[in-house]
């Protein structure tokens, strides 16, 4: 009679018992157990809901159209897969060298790697725990999701989960979205204190300008959208400066390939191939071939094979302008920055000077003989260059323009 107050059924997910309670005589756990047995309950993970309902059933006036008792065990999900990076994701305040000095120009915005470098670990998802229905049946654990990370062609995953670079470049990582090693980077702003120097394995495009004393180094092309104001750029490929290039102390523009500059002012520019500039003022231009589309005033241009200018010199004749061809041009390299190149050159000269002071006279004599042979070889090479080299002035040459063919000046 007391149990008639209760009716029960198992919920659709099998984790609960739904009990309908009407008014009637007080009852408790015994009556609840009878109802559970009639509904097919064989497993109870937590009996606390039963005890709480039994207490309420002591009140003859208590009623509930459907009270849910969560007695089963829900399955537990495992840990999803995830990527653990092994590279710095944060911009550094500066680079600390072995002696504890901080270079605030080097903030390591780009994480450069070589082929085979380990850049992180892709962890597999862990298995979850199964659950159990109130009728005793097991509920399988839901599958754990793998890491939601799209891998590009620049990376590969080993069976152990280690992610390595398949090519040299810089890491492009968007957490929980994509990971790749790329050889092209587009910088949205200026190269300044906010970004630090840019060191790129591949090609880099800068939308802004390079500020004073800052550098861009790239093994591929460099494309600077606005200009260079006292900064430096070293390209293993071609170098494009879409705006004005202003020189500064210790700054230089170098490219192993072609160089294209809109306007050069007090700039030092070296090209391994063609150097093309619209206007050059008090600038030092060196290249295999040089083409000044409008005017060159002051400074000089030294080309190995050909030098073509529209107008040369200044009408005021306040400064000389040197145009030279037939000079063997040393091909620029980008393995070191301009400042480090200057320091290395200085150390080399000091070392040589000290060595000459301590070497015996016979050693010095042999060195002088070797130097003479090298000098003769260079002269012969220069004669061959002069035979085919040429200077072409298509417009006007002002007074103060000096022409030089090899070692011969006019």
NORUR-V788781 format. One record per pair of residues at least 6 apart in sequence whose C-alpha atoms are under 8 Angstrom apart, sorted by the first residue. I is the first residue (numbers start at 1). J is the second residue. If there is no record, write none. Layout:
BEGIN
i & j
I & J
I & J
END
This chain:
BEGIN
i & j
2 & 24
2 & 25
2 & 26
2 & 27
2 & 31
3 & 27
3 & 31
3 & 32
3 & 34
3 & 35
5 & 21
5 & 22
5 & 23
5 & 24
5 & 25
6 & 19
6 & 20
6 & 21
6 & 22
6 & 32
6 & 35
7 & 19
7 & 20
7 & 21
7 & 35
8 & 17
8 & 18
8 & 19
8 & 20
8 & 35
8 & 36
8 & 38
8 & 39
9 & 17
9 & 18
9 & 19
9 & 39
10 & 16
10 & 17
10 & 18
10 & 39
10 & 40
10 & 41
10 & 134
11 & 17
11 & 18
13 & 133
14 & 72
14 & 133
14 & 134
14 & 135
15 & 70
15 & 71
15 & 72
15 & 73
15 & 74
15 & 132
15 & 133
15 & 134
16 & 68
16 & 69
16 & 70
16 & 71
16 & 72
16 & 133
16 & 134
17 & 36
17 & 41
17 & 68
17 & 69
17 & 70
17 & 71
17 & 134
18 & 66
18 & 67
18 & 68
18 & 69
19 & 65
19 & 66
19 & 67
19 & 68
19 & 69
20 & 63
20 & 64
20 & 65
20 & 66
20 & 67
21 & 62
21 & 63
21 & 64
21 & 65
21 & 66
21 & 67
22 & 62
22 & 63
22 & 64
22 & 65
23 & 60
23 & 61
23 & 62
23 & 63
24 & 60
24 & 61
25 & 60
26 & 57
26 & 58
26 & 59
26 & 60
27 & 54
27 & 57
27 & 58
28 & 54
28 & 55
28 & 57
28 & 58
29 & 50
29 & 51
29 & 54
32 & 50
32 & 54
40 & 134
40 & 135
41 & 134
41 & 135
41 & 136
42 & 134
42 & 135
42 & 136
43 & 71
43 & 72
43 & 132
43 & 133
43 & 134
43 & 135
43 & 136
44 & 71
44 & 72
44 & 134
45 & 71
45 & 72
45 & 73
46 & 70
46 & 71
46 & 72
47 & 71
49 & 69
49 & 70
49 & 71
50 & 69
56 & 62
71 & 134
72 & 131
72 & 132
72 & 133
72 & 134
73 & 131
73 & 132
73 & 133
74 & 130
74 & 131
74 & 132
74 & 133
74 & 139
75 & 128
75 & 129
75 & 130
75 & 131
75 & 132
75 & 139
75 & 140
75 & 141
75 & 142
76 & 128
76 & 129
76 & 130
76 & 131
76 & 141
76 & 142
77 & 127
77 & 128
77 & 129
77 & 141
77 & 142
77 & 143
77 & 144
78 & 125
78 & 126
78 & 127
78 & 128
78 & 129
78 & 142
78 & 143
78 & 144
79 & 125
79 & 126
79 & 127
79 & 128
79 & 144
80 & 124
80 & 125
80 & 126
80 & 144
80 & 145
80 & 146
80 & 147
81 & 122
81 & 123
81 & 124
81 & 125
81 & 126
81 & 144
81 & 145
81 & 146
81 & 147
81 & 148
82 & 122
82 & 123
82 & 124
82 & 125
82 & 146
82 & 147
82 & 148
82 & 176
83 & 120
83 & 121
83 & 122
83 & 123
83 & 147
83 & 149
83 & 176
84 & 120
84 & 121
84 & 122
84 & 123
85 & 119
85 & 120
85 & 121
86 & 118
86 & 119
86 & 120
86 & 121
87 & 111
87 & 119
87 & 120
88 & 111
91 & 107
91 & 108
91 & 109
92 & 107
92 & 108
92 & 109
93 & 104
93 & 107
94 & 102
94 & 103
94 & 104
94 & 105
94 & 106
94 & 107
94 & 108
95 & 101
95 & 102
95 & 103
95 & 104
95 & 105
95 & 106
95 & 107
95 & 108
96 & 102
96 & 103
97 & 103
104 & 193
104 & 196
105 & 193
105 & 196
105 & 197
105 & 214
106 & 196
106 & 197
106 & 198
107 & 195
107 & 196
107 & 197
108 & 196
108 & 197
108 & 198
108 & 199
109 & 195
109 & 196
109 & 197
109 & 198
110 & 170
110 & 171
110 & 198
110 & 199
110 & 200
111 & 170
111 & 171
112 & 168
112 & 169
112 & 170
112 & 171
112 & 199
112 & 200
112 & 201
113 & 165
113 & 168
113 & 169
113 & 170
113 & 171
114 & 165
114 & 167
114 & 168
114 & 169
115 & 164
115 & 165
115 & 166
115 & 167
115 & 168
116 & 164
116 & 165
116 & 166
116 & 167
117 & 164
117 & 165
118 & 162
118 & 163
118 & 164
118 & 165
119 & 162
119 & 163
119 & 164
119 & 165
120 & 162
120 & 163
120 & 164
121 & 161
121 & 162
121 & 163
122 & 147
122 & 157
122 & 161
122 & 162
122 & 163
123 & 147
123 & 161
124 & 146
124 & 147
124 & 161
125 & 144
125 & 145
125 & 146
125 & 147
126 & 144
127 & 141
127 & 143
127 & 144
128 & 141
128 & 142
128 & 143
128 & 144
129 & 140
129 & 141
130 & 138
130 & 139
130 & 140
130 & 141
131 & 138
131 & 139
131 & 140
131 & 141
132 & 138
132 & 139
133 & 139
147 & 176
148 & 176
148 & 177
149 & 175
149 & 176
149 & 177
149 & 178
149 & 179
150 & 177
150 & 178
150 & 179
151 & 178
151 & 179
151 & 180
152 & 178
152 & 179
152 & 180
152 & 181
153 & 166
153 & 180
153 & 181
154 & 165
154 & 166
154 & 167
154 & 180
154 & 181
154 & 182
155 & 163
155 & 164
155 & 165
155 & 166
155 & 167
155 & 179
155 & 180
155 & 181
156 & 163
156 & 164
156 & 165
156 & 166
157 & 163
157 & 164
158 & 164
165 & 181
166 & 181
167 & 181
168 & 181
168 & 182
168 & 183
168 & 201
169 & 181
169 & 182
169 & 183
169 & 184
169 & 200
169 & 201
169 & 202
170 & 181
170 & 182
170 & 183
170 & 200
170 & 201
171 & 179
171 & 180
171 & 181
171 & 182
172 & 178
172 & 179
172 & 180
172 & 181
172 & 182
173 & 179
173 & 180
182 & 202
183 & 200
183 & 201
183 & 202
183 & 203
184 & 202
184 & 203
184 & 204
184 & 205
185 & 200
185 & 203
185 & 204
185 & 205
186 & 204
186 & 205
186 & 206
186 & 207
187 & 204
187 & 205
187 & 206
187 & 207
188 & 206
188 & 207
188 & 208
189 & 206
189 & 207
189 & 208
189 & 209
190 & 206
190 & 207
190 & 208
190 & 209
190 & 210
190 & 211
191 & 197
191 & 198
191 & 206
191 & 208
191 & 209
191 & 210
191 & 211
191 & 214
191 & 215
191 & 216
192 & 210
192 & 211
192 & 212
192 & 214
196 & 214
197 & 214
197 & 215
197 & 216
198 & 215
198 & 216
198 & 217
199 & 216
199 & 217
199 & 218
200 & 216
200 & 217
200 & 218
200 & 219
201 & 218
201 & 219
201 & 220
202 & 218
202 & 219
202 & 220
202 & 221
203 & 218
203 & 219
203 & 220
203 & 221
203 & 222
204 & 218
204 & 220
204 & 221
204 & 222
204 & 223
205 & 222
205 & 223
205 & 224
205 & 225
206 & 222
206 & 223
206 & 224
206 & 225
207 & 224
207 & 225
207 & 226
208 & 224
208 & 225
208 & 226
208 & 227
209 & 224
209 & 225
209 & 226
209 & 227
209 & 228
209 & 229
210 & 216
210 & 224
210 & 227
210 & 228
210 & 229
210 & 230
210 & 231
210 & 232
211 & 228
211 & 229
211 & 230
211 & 231
212 & 228
212 & 229
212 & 230
212 & 231
212 & 248
213 & 230
213 & 231
213 & 232
213 & 248
213 & 250
213 & 251
214 & 230
214 & 231
214 & 232
215 & 231
215 & 232
215 & 233
215 & 234
215 & 337
216 & 222
216 & 232
216 & 233
216 & 234
217 & 233
217 & 234
217 & 235
217 & 334
217 & 337
218 & 234
218 & 235
218 & 236
218 & 334
219 & 235
219 & 236
219 & 237
219 & 334
220 & 235
220 & 236
220 & 237
220 & 238
221 & 235
221 & 236
221 & 237
221 & 238
221 & 239
222 & 233
222 & 234
222 & 235
222 & 237
222 & 238
222 & 239
222 & 240
223 & 239
223 & 240
223 & 241
223 & 242
224 & 240
224 & 241
224 & 242
224 & 243
225 & 241
225 & 242
225 & 243
226 & 241
226 & 242
226 & 243
226 & 244
227 & 241
227 & 242
227 & 243
227 & 244
227 & 245
228 & 241
228 & 243
228 & 244
228 & 245
228 & 246
228 & 247
229 & 244
229 & 245
229 & 246
229 & 247
229 & 248
230 & 245
230 & 246
230 & 247
230 & 248
230 & 249
230 & 251
231 & 247
231 & 248
231 & 251
231 & 252
232 & 251
232 & 252
232 & 253
232 & 338
233 & 239
233 & 252
233 & 253
233 & 254
234 & 253
234 & 254
234 & 255
234 & 333
234 & 334
234 & 337
235 & 254
235 & 255
235 & 256
235 & 257
235 & 334
236 & 255
236 & 256
236 & 257
236 & 333
236 & 334
237 & 255
237 & 256
237 & 257
237 & 258
238 & 255
238 & 256
238 & 257
238 & 258
238 & 259
239 & 254
239 & 255
239 & 257
239 & 258
239 & 259
239 & 260
240 & 259
240 & 260
240 & 261
241 & 260
241 & 261
241 & 262
242 & 260
242 & 261
242 & 262
243 & 261
243 & 262
243 & 263
244 & 261
244 & 262
244 & 263
244 & 264
244 & 265
245 & 261
245 & 262
245 & 263
245 & 264
245 & 265
245 & 267
246 & 264
246 & 265
246 & 266
246 & 267
247 & 264
247 & 265
247 & 266
247 & 267
247 & 268
248 & 266
248 & 267
250 & 338
250 & 339
251 & 267
251 & 268
251 & 338
251 & 339
252 & 267
252 & 268
252 & 269
252 & 270
252 & 338
253 & 267
253 & 268
253 & 269
253 & 270
254 & 269
254 & 270
254 & 271
254 & 332
254 & 333
254 & 334
255 & 270
255 & 271
255 & 272
255 & 332
255 & 333
255 & 334
256 & 271
256 & 272
256 & 273
256 & 331
256 & 332
256 & 333
256 & 334
257 & 271
257 & 272
257 & 273
257 & 274
258 & 271
258 & 272
258 & 273
258 & 274
258 & 275
258 & 276
259 & 270
259 & 271
259 & 273
259 & 274
259 & 275
259 & 276
260 & 275
260 & 276
260 & 277
261 & 276
261 & 277
261 & 278
262 & 277
262 & 278
262 & 279
263 & 277
263 & 278
263 & 279
263 & 280
264 & 277
264 & 279
264 & 280
264 & 281
264 & 283
265 & 280
265 & 281
265 & 282
265 & 283
266 & 281
266 & 282
266 & 283
266 & 284
266 & 299
267 & 282
267 & 283
267 & 284
267 & 285
268 & 283
268 & 284
268 & 285
269 & 283
269 & 284
269 & 285
269 & 286
270 & 285
270 & 286
270 & 287
270 & 332
271 & 286
271 & 287
271 & 288
271 & 331
271 & 332
272 & 287
272 & 288
272 & 329
272 & 330
272 & 331
272 & 332
273 & 287
273 & 288
273 & 289
274 & 287
274 & 288
274 & 289
274 & 290
274 & 291
275 & 285
275 & 286
275 & 287
275 & 288
275 & 289
275 & 290
275 & 291
276 & 290
276 & 291
276 & 292
276 & 293
277 & 291
277 & 292
277 & 293
278 & 292
278 & 293
278 & 294
278 & 295
279 & 292
279 & 293
279 & 294
279 & 295
279 & 296
280 & 292
280 & 295
280 & 296
280 & 297
281 & 296
281 & 297
281 & 298
281 & 299
282 & 297
282 & 298
282 & 299
282 & 300
283 & 298
283 & 299
283 & 300
284 & 299
284 & 300
284 & 301
285 & 300
285 & 301
285 & 302
286 & 301
286 & 302
286 & 303
286 & 329
287 & 302
287 & 303
287 & 304
287 & 329
288 & 303
288 & 304
288 & 305
288 & 306
288 & 329
289 & 303
289 & 304
289 & 305
289 & 306
289 & 307
290 & 301
290 & 302
290 & 303
290 & 306
290 & 307
290 & 308
291 & 307
291 & 308
291 & 309
292 & 308
292 & 309
292 & 310
293 & 309
293 & 310
294 & 309
294 & 310
294 & 311
295 & 309
295 & 310
295 & 311
295 & 312
295 & 313
296 & 309
296 & 311
296 & 312
296 & 313
296 & 321
297 & 312
297 & 313
297 & 314
297 & 319
297 & 320
297 & 321
298 & 313
298 & 314
298 & 319
298 & 320
298 & 321
298 & 322
299 & 320
299 & 321
299 & 322
300 & 321
300 & 322
300 & 323
300 & 324
301 & 307
301 & 322
301 & 323
301 & 324
302 & 322
302 & 323
302 & 324
302 & 325
302 & 327
303 & 324
303 & 325
303 & 326
303 & 327
303 & 329
304 & 325
304 & 326
304 & 327
304 & 328
304 & 329
304 & 385
304 & 389
305 & 325
305 & 326
305 & 327
305 & 385
305 & 388
305 & 389
305 & 390
306 & 325
306 & 389
306 & 390
306 & 391
307 & 323
307 & 324
307 & 325
307 & 390
307 & 391
307 & 392
308 & 391
308 & 392
308 & 393
308 & 394
309 & 392
309 & 393
309 & 394
309 & 395
310 & 393
310 & 394
310 & 395
310 & 396
311 & 393
311 & 394
311 & 395
311 & 396
311 & 397
312 & 321
312 & 393
312 & 396
312 & 397
312 & 398
312 & 401
313 & 319
313 & 320
313 & 321
313 & 397
313 & 398
313 & 399
313 & 400
313 & 401
314 & 398
314 & 399
314 & 400
315 & 398
315 & 399
317 & 398
317 & 399
317 & 400
319 & 400
320 & 400
320 & 401
320 & 402
321 & 400
321 & 401
321 & 402
322 & 401
322 & 402
322 & 403
322 & 404
323 & 391
323 & 401
323 & 402
323 & 403
323 & 404
324 & 391
324 & 403
324 & 404
324 & 405
324 & 406
325 & 386
325 & 389
325 & 390
325 & 391
325 & 404
325 & 405
325 & 406
326 & 382
326 & 383
326 & 385
326 & 386
326 & 387
326 & 388
326 & 389
326 & 390
326 & 405
326 & 406
327 & 382
327 & 385
327 & 386
327 & 405
327 & 406
328 & 381
328 & 382
328 & 385
356 & 364
382 & 406
383 & 406
385 & 406
386 & 405
386 & 406
389 & 405
402 & 409
402 & 410
403 & 409
403 & 410
404 & 410
END
